[in-house]
Amino acid sequence: MNLSRLLLAVPVVALAACGGNEAQQAFLDAAPSYSALAMDEVAGDSTAPSTNPMALTAPQAPMPGDCHPHLFIRTHEVVGRVNHHLYRFLGLVDFVLAHRPAVATEGEHVWERTLPSGVTVRFTMTRTGEVFTWLLEAAPPGGAFLTLFSGEVDRTGAAGRRQGKGSMTLNLTNLHAVFPMHRTTGVVSAGFEVTGAFRHVVVDAAGVAWAMDPTMMPPGMDGGALAALQQPRSGHYVFFREFGKGGSLKVKEQMVFLCPDNPQFKLADGVVVGRWYRYQDGARHGRSDGLVTGGQLPDQTPAWARAVGVTCEQGSTEMGWPDEAYWLWKAEDALGGTITGWSGGTGPSACDPALNPPTGDVPDLVDATHDFDFSQVTFTTSVDLSAPENQPYPFPGL
């Protein structure tokens, strides 16, 4: 049975209904939660999946081959992929937390349960003051325990459940070793801070082979493309959302682009900066800017030094799925001259100037004069929330 469906089939029973030790509320409040730690770009992103967690849903394909940038789809594909890998771990935490802990002391709680497959799952939390550590382990039948997930949260000053500041590590290689159906490798690290007002999550993935859902492949991509997308690649993501106001997502990732022609599915280096906010009438105004270098771009004649894209979108509500109102995609030479390009939609006036202050510039097909200034967006491999590179990209009201 699919692990995600198995987890969802397990009833969440009241702790008082099972034998064993009583879990202290402080430990339950400090346990990791998908709803608290998931990146939520639109409504529903932080809701635990009700079906296969890799079955991402979107009203259109992530990246068709006609050079439409679809940059919001790009950022949401990142959100969906990272979130659903996170659920593969935190779904197991939910599974063990459904029963009373085997050990429940002032300083330590331990939960342990066995899946029908024979895999034993153990989750350990320790407490020192307001700092709680997390350790999720699993062992195949007759095998040794492997660490799947670890982290800690400092709940000093927390005003509600699942709030706090901390870090976590997801070991995808060990997950695959225990659950072979999860074809993933590598280690993902993250830092986070969750309060009643905002969610700030920074994720770093170095040499990670993500599991991909073949049903969500763009048109024209076959099994070779799927293998290319599953090759180890690196990425860094900075997500911030201020509840009821807006948010931003900075992405630096190795990506497979179909435009220009990419028969070998080479990985290019992509940077996307998405941001949105709640407009005065309650609607969502958003904009994403993208920059691509490397990959198949230098192979073109004349060579593409970079590709630049922008997508401006609007939605009826701040957390509703937006409609793309304007887009542009162009190739530039080393001096910023346009080699070729495309645009569509209602025109650049659909791009809210407040999302690119102070001038509100929108890229055009003439030259690089009005291109988004990517020099202001830098990245690091650290997940330290205080690092300058891990600060959220500003949006109106932040």
The 8 nearest C-alpha neighbors of each residue, nearest first, counted from 0:
[[1, 2, 5, 4, 3, 116, 115, 6],
 [0, 2, 4, 3, 5, 51, 180, 6],
 [3, 1, 5, 4, 0, 6, 87, 7],
 [2, 4, 6, 5, 1, 51, 7, 52],
 [5, 3, 7, 1, 6, 2, 8, 50],
 [4, 6, 2, 8, 3, 7, 1, 0],
 [7, 5, 3, 9, 8, 4, 2, 94],
 [6, 8, 4, 5, 9, 3, 49, 10],
 [7, 9, 5, 6, 4, 10, 3, 11],
 [8, 10, 6, 7, 11, 5, 94, 97],
 [11, 9, 12, 8, 7, 97, 6, 94],
 [10, 12, 97, 9, 13, 94, 98, 93],
 [11, 13, 10, 97, 14, 16, 98, 17],
 [14, 12, 15, 16, 11, 97, 17, 98],
 [13, 15, 16, 99, 98, 17, 12, 97],
 [14, 16, 13, 17, 21, 18, 99, 12],
 [17, 15, 13, 14, 12, 18, 98, 99],
 [18, 16, 15, 14, 99, 98, 19, 13],
 [17, 19, 99, 16, 20, 15, 98, 14],
 [20, 18, 99, 101, 100, 17, 21, 102],
 [19, 21, 100, 103, 99, 101, 22, 102],
 [20, 22, 99, 23, 103, 19, 100, 14],
 [23, 21, 103, 100, 99, 24, 20, 26],
 [22, 24, 25, 26, 21, 27, 103, 105],
 [23, 25, 27, 26, 28, 22, 29, 21],
 [24, 26, 28, 23, 27, 29, 22, 160],
 [27, 25, 29, 24, 28, 23, 30, 22],
 [26, 28, 24, 30, 29, 25, 23, 22],
 [27, 29, 160, 25, 26, 161, 30, 24],
 [28, 30, 26, 27, 161, 25, 31, 131],
 [29, 31, 27, 28, 26, 32, 161, 133],
 [32, 30, 29, 161, 33, 89, 36, 35],
 [31, 33, 35, 34, 36, 30, 89, 161],
 [32, 34, 36, 35, 37, 89, 86, 45],
 [35, 33, 45, 32, 46, 36, 37, 47],
 [34, 36, 32, 33, 37, 161, 193, 45],
 [35, 37, 33, 34, 32, 38, 200, 191],
 [38, 36, 45, 82, 33, 34, 35, 39],
 [37, 39, 78, 40, 45, 36, 82, 238],
 [40, 38, 44, 41, 45, 37, 42, 43],
 [39, 41, 38, 44, 42, 75, 318, 78],
 [42, 40, 318, 39, 319, 44, 320, 43],
 [43, 41, 318, 44, 319, 39, 40, 45],
 [42, 44, 46, 45, 41, 39, 47, 40],
 [43, 45, 39, 46, 42, 41, 40, 38],
 [46, 44, 34, 37, 43, 39, 47, 38],
 [47, 45, 43, 44, 34, 48, 33, 42],
 [46, 48, 45, 49, 33, 34, 86, 44],
 [49, 47, 52, 50, 46, 51, 83, 86],
 [48, 50, 47, 51, 7, 52, 4, 3],
 [51, 49, 48, 52, 4, 3, 54, 7],
 [50, 52, 54, 53, 3, 4, 48, 49],
 [53, 51, 83, 48, 54, 50, 3, 86],
 [52, 54, 51, 55, 212, 83, 211, 80],
 [55, 53, 51, 52, 56, 212, 50, 215],
 [56, 54, 53, 79, 57, 215, 52, 212],
 [57, 55, 54, 58, 215, 59, 79, 53],
 [56, 58, 59, 55, 60, 72, 61, 75],
 [57, 59, 56, 60, 320, 61, 72, 322],
 [58, 60, 57, 61, 72, 56, 62, 63],
 [59, 61, 217, 62, 63, 57, 215, 58],
 [62, 60, 72, 217, 73, 59, 63, 76],
 [63, 61, 217, 60, 64, 69, 68, 67],
 [64, 62, 217, 65, 218, 60, 61, 67],
 [63, 65, 257, 66, 258, 62, 218, 219],
 [64, 66, 67, 63, 258, 257, 62, 68],
 [67, 65, 258, 64, 68, 328, 63, 259],
 [66, 68, 65, 69, 328, 63, 62, 326],
 [67, 69, 70, 66, 308, 328, 62, 309],
 [70, 68, 72, 71, 67, 73, 62, 310],
 [71, 69, 73, 68, 72, 310, 287, 74],
 [70, 72, 74, 73, 69, 75, 287, 310],
 [73, 71, 75, 70, 69, 61, 74, 76],
 [74, 72, 70, 76, 71, 75, 61, 69],
 [75, 73, 77, 71, 76, 72, 70, 78],
 [74, 76, 78, 72, 77, 73, 79, 71],
 [75, 77, 79, 73, 74, 78, 72, 80],
 [78, 76, 74, 80, 75, 79, 81, 73],
 [79, 77, 75, 76, 81, 80, 82, 38],
 [78, 80, 76, 82, 77, 81, 83, 75],
 [81, 79, 77, 83, 82, 78, 76, 84],
 [80, 82, 84, 78, 83, 79, 77, 85],
 [83, 81, 85, 79, 37, 84, 80, 78],
 [82, 84, 86, 85, 52, 80, 81, 79],
 [83, 85, 87, 81, 86, 82, 80, 88],
 [86, 84, 82, 83, 87, 88, 81, 89],
 [87, 85, 89, 83, 88, 90, 84, 33],
 [86, 88, 84, 85, 90, 89, 83, 91],
 [89, 87, 86, 90, 91, 85, 92, 148],
 [88, 90, 92, 86, 91, 87, 33, 93],
 [89, 91, 93, 86, 92, 88, 87, 94],
 [92, 90, 94, 89, 93, 88, 95, 87],
 [91, 93, 89, 94, 90, 95, 96, 88],
 [94, 92, 96, 90, 91, 95, 89, 97],
 [95, 93, 91, 92, 97, 96, 6, 90],
 [94, 96, 97, 92, 93, 112, 110, 111],
 [97, 95, 93, 98, 94, 92, 110, 99],
 [96, 98, 11, 95, 94, 12, 93, 14],
 [99, 97, 96, 14, 95, 17, 100, 12],
 [98, 100, 14, 19, 20, 21, 17, 22],
 [101, 99, 110, 102, 109, 20, 103, 22],
 [100, 102, 110, 109, 19, 20, 99, 103],
 [103, 101, 109, 108, 100, 20, 104, 110],
 [104, 102, 108, 20, 22, 107, 100, 21],
 [105, 103, 107, 106, 108, 102, 23, 22],
 [104, 106, 107, 103, 126, 108, 23, 125],
 [107, 105, 126, 104, 125, 127, 108, 103],
 [108, 106, 125, 104, 124, 105, 103, 126],
 [107, 109, 103, 102, 124, 123, 104, 100],
 [110, 108, 123, 102, 100, 101, 122, 124],
 [109, 111, 100, 122, 101, 121, 95, 123],
 [112, 110, 121, 120, 95, 122, 109, 101],
 [113, 111, 120, 95, 119, 121, 114, 110],
 [114, 112, 119, 118, 120, 117, 115, 111],
 [113, 115, 116, 118, 117, 119, 112, 120],
 [116, 114, 117, 113, 118, 5, 119, 0],
 [117, 115, 114, 118, 113, 140, 139, 119],
 [116, 118, 140, 115, 114, 113, 119, 139],
 [119, 117, 139, 114, 138, 140, 116, 113],
 [120, 118, 113, 138, 137, 112, 114, 117],
 [119, 121, 137, 112, 111, 136, 113, 118],
 [120, 122, 111, 136, 110, 135, 137, 123],
 [121, 123, 135, 110, 134, 109, 136, 111],
 [124, 122, 109, 134, 108, 133, 110, 135],
 [123, 125, 133, 108, 132, 107, 109, 131],
 [126, 124, 107, 132, 106, 131, 108, 123],
 [125, 127, 131, 106, 130, 128, 107, 132],
 [128, 126, 130, 129, 131, 106, 125, 132],
 [127, 129, 130, 126, 131, 155, 153, 106],
 [128, 130, 154, 155, 153, 127, 131, 126],
 [131, 129, 153, 127, 128, 152, 126, 154],
 [130, 132, 126, 152, 151, 125, 153, 124],
 [131, 133, 151, 125, 124, 150, 152, 126],
 [134, 132, 124, 150, 149, 151, 123, 135],
 [133, 135, 149, 123, 122, 148, 136, 124],
 [134, 136, 122, 148, 147, 121, 146, 149],
 [137, 135, 146, 121, 145, 147, 144, 120],
 [136, 138, 120, 144, 119, 145, 121, 118],
 [137, 139, 144, 119, 143, 142, 118, 145],
 [138, 140, 118, 142, 177, 141, 119, 117],
 [141, 139, 117, 142, 118, 138, 119, 116],
 [140, 142, 139, 143, 138, 117, 118, 119],
 [143, 141, 139, 140, 138, 144, 118, 145],
 [144, 142, 138, 145, 141, 139, 137, 140],
 [143, 145, 138, 137, 136, 142, 146, 139],
 [146, 144, 136, 137, 138, 147, 173, 143],
 [145, 147, 136, 148, 135, 144, 137, 173],
 [148, 146, 170, 136, 135, 174, 173, 169],
 [147, 149, 169, 135, 168, 134, 146, 170],
 [150, 148, 134, 133, 168, 167, 135, 169],
 [151, 149, 167, 133, 166, 132, 168, 134],
 [150, 152, 132, 165, 131, 133, 166, 167],
 [151, 153, 165, 164, 131, 130, 163, 154],
 [152, 154, 130, 164, 163, 155, 129, 165],
 [155, 153, 163, 157, 129, 156, 152, 130],
 [154, 156, 157, 129, 153, 163, 130, 164],
 [155, 157, 154, 158, 163, 153, 129, 162],
 [158, 156, 154, 155, 162, 159, 163, 194],
 [159, 157, 156, 195, 162, 160, 194, 154],
 [160, 158, 157, 162, 161, 195, 194, 28],
 [159, 161, 28, 162, 29, 158, 157, 27],
 [162, 160, 29, 28, 35, 159, 30, 32],
 [163, 161, 193, 194, 160, 157, 159, 154],
 [164, 162, 154, 193, 153, 192, 157, 152],
 [163, 165, 192, 153, 152, 191, 193, 154],
 [164, 166, 152, 151, 191, 190, 153, 192],
 [167, 165, 190, 150, 189, 151, 191, 152],
 [166, 168, 150, 189, 149, 188, 190, 151],
 [167, 169, 188, 149, 148, 187, 150, 189],
 [168, 170, 148, 187, 186, 171, 147, 188],
 [171, 169, 186, 147, 172, 173, 148, 174],
 [170, 172, 184, 174, 185, 173, 183, 186],
 [173, 171, 184, 175, 185, 174, 170, 183],
 [172, 174, 176, 175, 171, 170, 147, 177],
 [173, 175, 171, 177, 172, 176, 178, 147],
 [174, 176, 179, 178, 181, 172, 173, 177],
 [177, 175, 173, 174, 178, 179, 172, 145],
 [178, 176, 174, 175, 139, 179, 173, 138],
 [177, 179, 175, 180, 176, 174, 181, 139],
 [180, 178, 175, 181, 176, 177, 182, 174],
 [179, 181, 178, 182, 175, 1, 2, 183],
 [182, 180, 175, 179, 183, 178, 210, 174],
 [183, 181, 210, 180, 175, 179, 184, 209],
 [182, 184, 208, 209, 210, 171, 181, 175],
 [185, 183, 172, 171, 208, 207, 175, 182],
 [184, 186, 207, 171, 172, 206, 170, 208],
 [185, 187, 170, 169, 171, 207, 204, 188],
 [186, 188, 204, 169, 168, 203, 170, 185],
 [189, 187, 168, 203, 202, 167, 169, 186],
 [190, 188, 202, 167, 201, 166, 382, 203],
 [189, 191, 166, 382, 201, 165, 200, 383],
 [192, 190, 200, 199, 165, 164, 166, 201],
 [191, 193, 164, 199, 163, 198, 165, 200],
 [192, 194, 198, 162, 163, 197, 164, 199],
 [195, 193, 196, 162, 197, 198, 163, 192],
 [194, 196, 197, 193, 158, 159, 162, 242],
 [195, 197, 194, 242, 241, 198, 193, 240],
 [198, 196, 241, 194, 240, 242, 193, 195],
 [197, 199, 193, 240, 239, 192, 194, 200],
 [200, 198, 239, 192, 191, 238, 193, 197],
 [201, 199, 191, 238, 190, 237, 239, 198],
 [200, 202, 237, 190, 189, 382, 236, 238],
 [203, 201, 189, 236, 235, 188, 382, 200],
 [204, 202, 235, 188, 187, 234, 380, 189],
 [203, 205, 187, 234, 233, 207, 235, 206],
 [206, 204, 233, 207, 234, 203, 232, 186],
 [205, 207, 232, 231, 233, 185, 204, 208],
 [208, 206, 185, 231, 232, 205, 184, 204],
 [207, 209, 231, 229, 184, 230, 183, 232],
 [210, 208, 183, 229, 207, 211, 184, 231],
 [209, 211, 183, 182, 229, 208, 212, 181],
 [212, 210, 209, 213, 229, 225, 53, 228],
 [211, 213, 214, 215, 53, 54, 210, 216],
 [214, 212, 216, 215, 211, 225, 222, 221],
 [215, 213, 212, 216, 54, 217, 211, 55],
 [216, 214, 213, 212, 217, 60, 55, 61],
 [215, 217, 213, 214, 220, 218, 212, 60],
 [218, 216, 60, 63, 62, 220, 61, 215],
 [219, 217, 220, 63, 216, 64, 60, 62],
 [218, 220, 217, 221, 64, 63, 216, 257],
 [221, 219, 224, 218, 217, 216, 222, 225],
 [220, 222, 224, 223, 219, 225, 216, 218],
 [223, 221, 225, 224, 226, 220, 213, 227],
 [224, 222, 226, 225, 221, 227, 220, 264],
 [223, 225, 227, 221, 222, 226, 220, 228],
 [224, 226, 222, 228, 227, 223, 229, 221],
 [227, 225, 229, 223, 224, 228, 222, 230],
 [228, 226, 224, 230, 225, 229, 264, 223],
 [227, 229, 225, 226, 230, 224, 255, 211],
 [230, 228, 226, 208, 227, 209, 225, 231],
 [229, 231, 208, 227, 228, 232, 226, 207],
 [232, 230, 208, 207, 206, 229, 233, 209],
 [233, 231, 206, 207, 253, 230, 208, 205],
 [234, 232, 205, 206, 204, 252, 253, 207],
 [233, 235, 252, 204, 251, 203, 253, 205],
 [234, 236, 203, 251, 202, 250, 204, 252],
 [235, 237, 250, 202, 249, 201, 238, 251],
 [238, 236, 201, 249, 248, 389, 200, 391],
 [239, 237, 248, 200, 199, 247, 201, 236],
 [240, 238, 199, 246, 247, 198, 391, 200],
 [239, 241, 246, 198, 197, 245, 242, 247],
 [242, 240, 197, 244, 245, 246, 196, 243],
 [241, 243, 244, 197, 196, 240, 245, 198],
 [242, 244, 245, 241, 277, 317, 318, 276],
 [245, 243, 277, 241, 242, 276, 396, 246],
 [246, 244, 276, 275, 241, 277, 240, 243],
 [245, 247, 240, 239, 275, 274, 241, 276],
 [248, 246, 274, 239, 273, 392, 238, 275],
 [247, 249, 238, 273, 237, 272, 274, 250],
 [250, 248, 272, 237, 236, 271, 273, 238],
 [251, 249, 236, 271, 270, 235, 252, 272],
 [250, 252, 270, 235, 234, 269, 236, 271],
 [253, 251, 234, 269, 233, 254, 268, 250],
 [252, 254, 268, 267, 266, 269, 232, 233],
 [255, 253, 266, 267, 252, 256, 269, 268],
 [254, 256, 266, 264, 265, 267, 257, 228],
 [257, 255, 258, 254, 261, 267, 264, 266],
 [258, 256, 64, 261, 260, 259, 255, 63],
 [259, 257, 260, 66, 256, 64, 261, 65],
 [258, 260, 257, 261, 296, 295, 66, 256],
 [259, 261, 258, 257, 262, 295, 64, 256],
 [260, 262, 264, 257, 263, 295, 259, 265],
 [263, 261, 264, 260, 265, 257, 224, 295],
 [262, 264, 265, 261, 224, 227, 295, 223],
 [265, 263, 261, 262, 255, 227, 224, 266],
 [264, 266, 294, 263, 295, 255, 267, 261],
 [265, 267, 255, 294, 254, 253, 264, 268],
 [266, 268, 294, 293, 254, 253, 292, 255],
 [269, 267, 253, 292, 291, 293, 252, 254],
 [268, 270, 291, 252, 290, 251, 253, 267],
 [269, 271, 251, 290, 250, 289, 291, 252],
 [270, 272, 289, 250, 288, 249, 273, 290],
 [273, 271, 249, 288, 287, 248, 250, 289],
 [272, 274, 287, 248, 247, 286, 271, 249],
 [275, 273, 247, 285, 246, 286, 394, 248],
 [276, 274, 285, 245, 284, 246, 247, 286],
 [277, 275, 245, 244, 284, 283, 278, 395],
 [276, 278, 283, 317, 244, 281, 282, 245],
 [277, 279, 281, 282, 280, 283, 276, 284],
 [278, 280, 281, 277, 282, 283, 276, 284],
 [281, 279, 278, 282, 277, 283, 316, 315],
 [280, 282, 278, 279, 277, 316, 317, 283],
 [283, 281, 316, 315, 278, 317, 280, 314],
 [282, 284, 317, 314, 277, 316, 313, 276],
 [285, 283, 313, 275, 276, 312, 278, 282],
 [286, 284, 275, 312, 274, 311, 313, 283],
 [285, 287, 311, 274, 310, 273, 312, 275],
 [286, 288, 273, 310, 272, 309, 70, 71],
 [289, 287, 309, 272, 271, 308, 273, 310],
 [288, 290, 271, 308, 270, 307, 309, 272],
 [289, 291, 307, 270, 269, 306, 308, 271],
 [292, 290, 269, 306, 305, 268, 270, 307],
 [293, 291, 305, 268, 267, 304, 269, 294],
 [294, 292, 267, 296, 268, 295, 297, 291],
 [293, 295, 267, 266, 265, 296, 292, 268],
 [294, 296, 298, 297, 265, 261, 293, 267],
 [295, 297, 303, 298, 294, 293, 299, 302],
 [298, 296, 302, 303, 299, 295, 304, 293],
 [299, 297, 295, 296, 302, 300, 303, 301],
 [298, 300, 302, 301, 297, 296, 303, 295],
 [301, 299, 302, 298, 303, 297, 296, 338],
 [300, 302, 299, 303, 338, 332, 297, 298],
 [303, 301, 299, 297, 300, 298, 304, 296],
 [302, 304, 296, 297, 305, 332, 331, 330],
 [305, 303, 332, 333, 331, 302, 297, 292],
 [306, 304, 292, 303, 291, 331, 330, 307],
 [305, 307, 330, 291, 329, 290, 331, 292],
 [308, 306, 290, 329, 289, 328, 330, 305],
 [307, 309, 328, 289, 327, 288, 68, 329],
 [310, 308, 288, 327, 326, 287, 289, 311],
 [309, 311, 326, 287, 286, 325, 70, 312],
 [312, 310, 286, 350, 325, 324, 285, 323],
 [311, 313, 323, 324, 285, 322, 321, 286],
 [312, 314, 284, 321, 283, 322, 285, 323],
 [315, 313, 321, 283, 316, 282, 319, 322],
 [314, 316, 282, 283, 319, 313, 317, 281],
 [317, 315, 282, 319, 283, 314, 318, 281],
 [318, 316, 283, 277, 282, 319, 276, 281],
 [317, 319, 41, 42, 316, 320, 40, 283],
 [320, 318, 316, 317, 41, 314, 321, 42],
 [319, 321, 41, 314, 318, 322, 42, 316],
 [322, 320, 314, 313, 312, 319, 323, 283],
 [321, 323, 312, 313, 314, 324, 320, 311],
 [322, 324, 312, 325, 311, 321, 313, 310],
 [323, 325, 312, 344, 311, 345, 349, 322],
 [326, 324, 344, 311, 346, 345, 310, 343],
 [325, 327, 310, 342, 343, 309, 344, 311],
 [326, 328, 342, 309, 308, 341, 343, 329],
 [327, 329, 308, 341, 340, 307, 68, 342],
 [330, 328, 340, 307, 306, 339, 341, 308],
 [329, 331, 306, 338, 339, 337, 303, 305],
 [332, 330, 337, 336, 335, 338, 305, 303],
 [331, 333, 304, 335, 336, 334, 303, 338],
 [332, 334, 304, 335, 331, 336, 303, 305],
 [335, 333, 332, 336, 331, 367, 304, 337],
 [336, 334, 367, 331, 332, 333, 366, 337],
 [335, 337, 366, 331, 332, 334, 338, 367],
 [336, 338, 331, 366, 339, 330, 364, 365],
 [339, 337, 331, 330, 336, 332, 340, 329],
 [340, 338, 330, 337, 329, 341, 331, 364],
 [339, 341, 329, 328, 330, 364, 338, 342],
 [342, 340, 328, 327, 329, 343, 339, 364],
 [343, 341, 327, 326, 328, 340, 344, 325],
 [344, 342, 326, 325, 327, 345, 346, 341],
 [343, 345, 325, 324, 346, 326, 342, 323],
 [344, 346, 325, 324, 349, 343, 347, 348],
 [345, 347, 348, 344, 325, 349, 343, 324],
 [348, 346, 349, 350, 325, 361, 345, 326],
 [347, 349, 350, 346, 351, 345, 325, 352],
 [350, 348, 347, 346, 324, 325, 351, 311],
 [349, 351, 311, 348, 347, 352, 286, 325],
 [350, 352, 353, 354, 349, 284, 359, 348],
 [353, 359, 351, 354, 355, 350, 356, 358],
 [352, 354, 351, 355, 356, 359, 395, 357],
 [353, 355, 352, 351, 356, 394, 286, 359],
 [356, 354, 359, 353, 352, 357, 360, 358],
 [357, 355, 358, 359, 353, 354, 352, 360],
 [356, 358, 359, 355, 353, 352, 360, 354],
 [359, 357, 356, 360, 355, 352, 353, 361],
 [358, 360, 352, 355, 356, 357, 353, 361],
 [361, 359, 358, 369, 355, 362, 352, 370],
 [360, 362, 369, 363, 370, 347, 359, 371],
 [363, 361, 370, 369, 360, 371, 364, 367],
 [364, 362, 365, 361, 369, 366, 370, 327],
 [363, 365, 366, 340, 337, 329, 362, 341],
 [366, 364, 363, 337, 367, 336, 368, 362],
 [365, 367, 336, 337, 368, 364, 335, 363],
 [368, 366, 335, 370, 369, 336, 362, 365],
 [369, 367, 366, 370, 362, 335, 365, 363],
 [368, 370, 362, 360, 367, 361, 371, 363],
 [371, 369, 362, 367, 368, 372, 361, 360],
 [370, 372, 373, 369, 362, 288, 361, 360],
 [373, 371, 374, 375, 370, 376, 369, 355],
 [372, 374, 375, 376, 371, 290, 377, 270],
 [375, 373, 376, 372, 377, 371, 378, 290],
 [374, 376, 373, 372, 377, 371, 392, 388],
 [377, 375, 373, 374, 378, 388, 392, 372],
 [378, 376, 388, 375, 374, 379, 373, 387],
 [377, 379, 388, 376, 380, 389, 235, 251],
 [378, 380, 381, 388, 377, 235, 389, 382],
 [379, 381, 203, 382, 235, 378, 204, 205],
 [382, 380, 379, 383, 203, 386, 389, 384],
 [381, 383, 190, 201, 189, 384, 202, 380],
 [384, 382, 385, 381, 386, 190, 389, 201],
 [383, 385, 386, 389, 382, 190, 390, 201],
 [384, 386, 383, 387, 389, 390, 388, 382],
 [385, 387, 389, 388, 384, 383, 390, 381],
 [388, 386, 389, 390, 385, 384, 377, 378],
 [387, 389, 378, 377, 386, 390, 379, 376],
 [390, 388, 386, 387, 384, 237, 391, 385],
 [389, 391, 387, 388, 392, 386, 384, 385],
 [392, 390, 239, 393, 389, 247, 237, 238],
 [391, 393, 247, 390, 394, 249, 248, 274],
 [394, 392, 391, 397, 395, 247, 274, 246],
 [393, 395, 397, 354, 396, 274, 275, 276],
 [396, 394, 397, 276, 353, 393, 354, 245],
 [395, 397, 394, 244, 276, 245, 393, 277],
 [396, 395, 394, 393, 241, 244, 245, 246]]
